[in-house]
């Protein structure tokens, strides 16, 4: 049995089946009862320290769709009993400098809770749980709801959630790039997933005392955040995380290290998830080399590396054993046609959604406006040479995949090779890839894929054959090796289909113009979810003409949330959860 197989079997054996606690109907009574229980004799002292104070809020007023609304703001709640202290100066400031943070004690393990007035005494309301870490970077505490601000519920997920009466929660978390107070990097994997689970556990611990229902947690994230909510949604109640949760004083871990609370969630709202990192390079290079896209667009600086990495994809895809909706096997041989069909479905869905929607005819121009960070938006035109549509019948007549992938790579330059684990490869020490998400906290980075490990040539970085004298296979077979554990514990594909309590509801979107990860990653995620008997509702699409972005379809996403919430029924029903 390989190490990965062993870890997977542990995930199966370790799933918890805890009974839901009955929740009192009266909020005031519930708050007093819960506080008494948490602080009562024999209670875990760490859980007692995490009791929610229902009176510790500030009332702010916002405007949603032109109407004022009072919102209770519970500010910067530390959701763990033993937070990891951060340095006051963090990297990533303006111009690549540094940023000074105020909350060094718990600024990366806190949550802001915003309760709209309609939910002040409502313990049935869903909790909209937002993570805010792009690129798998650490996320300092933020406040998406600002006093005096105006929100449009048709374009703002924040405004839409408040208008719907949902409790809105901004969740900070450790991850890559975080500088600890001791100078180390305490955000290495699986810290982000562990923190997200700890935040869910805090909500469960205090469910009776807080507005909203911890049985209706809807998690939302984009890019690295989309990946984070994917692993959080996939790995509910897996005991593999318990030691990590215990170290930070997460709620519901008793003195013997046993879990007494659940951390599964109700629904996942994931946009362009940068996930399955251990295999993301192979999926990326295969997609953009199989039809010569890198060569066509002049974006192939390392052709030998690209070809060698891409060659690993067929075996990986076959190992997943996934199937398409028609029952056919999803393999490298069928992948391009699978992506083509998803593009067709995306375009036709867009056309049918509104009579005013049209797609340029062949030879006409796509006009694409992109918003620049810190700068004005730019508008460019691209000749449509790849999709032939009949706008009168809302039908796609054909898609030229070679030209389509070239279009994607032209409107946004492809990533380097390797796309996600480039640091240390061919002398590269400046890449911003996810390599620094892995390794011990005392080490700047560690290669986490076989190809990059075996091709690391930066002496003294502690990674690769050159420094360890071991190939990837030899290194990961060592009992003391932890990088393979790190990869596993942030990969939803390792938990979907096991006995881990995977969320029953999933809404996943990936833009048809998104070149930040391979379309293959979201397709595989969807097919794996569809095969998991625990999963009841999967709403997956490539979002028409969208780039690497999220929350661009607020009305549709919120309607889907309302639908699954309505279908699930009353979360306060005796013995009912999930």
Buried (B, 14 or more C-beta within 10 A) or exposed (E): EEBBEEBBEBBEEBBBEBEBEEBBEEBEEBBBBBBEBBEEEEEBEBBBBBBBEBEEBEEBEBBBBEEEBEBBBBBBBBBBBBBBBBBBEBBEEEEEEBEEBEBBBBBBBBBBBBBBBBBBEBBBBBBBBBBBBBBBBBBBBEEBBBEEBBBBBEEBBBBBBBBBBBBBBBBBBBBBBBBBEEEBBBBBBBBBBBBBBBBBBBBBBBBBBBBBBBBBBBBBBBBBBBBBBBBBBBBBBBBBBBEBBBEBBBBBBBEEEEBBBBBBBBBBBBBBBBBBBBBBBBBBBBBBBBBEBBBBBEBBEBEEBBBBBBBBBBEBBBEBEBBBEEEEEBBBEBBBEBBBBBBBBBBBBBBEEEEEBBBBEBEEEBEBEEEEEEEEEEEEEBEBEBBBBEEEEBBBEEBBBBBBBBBBBBBBEBBBBBBBBBBBBBEBEEBBBBBBBBBEBEBBBBBBBBBBBBBBBBEEBBBBBBBBEBBBEEBBEEEEBBBBBBBBBBBBBBBBBBBBBBBBBBBBBBBBBBBBBBBBBBBBBBBBBBBBEBBBBBBBBBBBBBBBBBBBBBEBBBEBBEEBBEEBEEBBEEEBBB
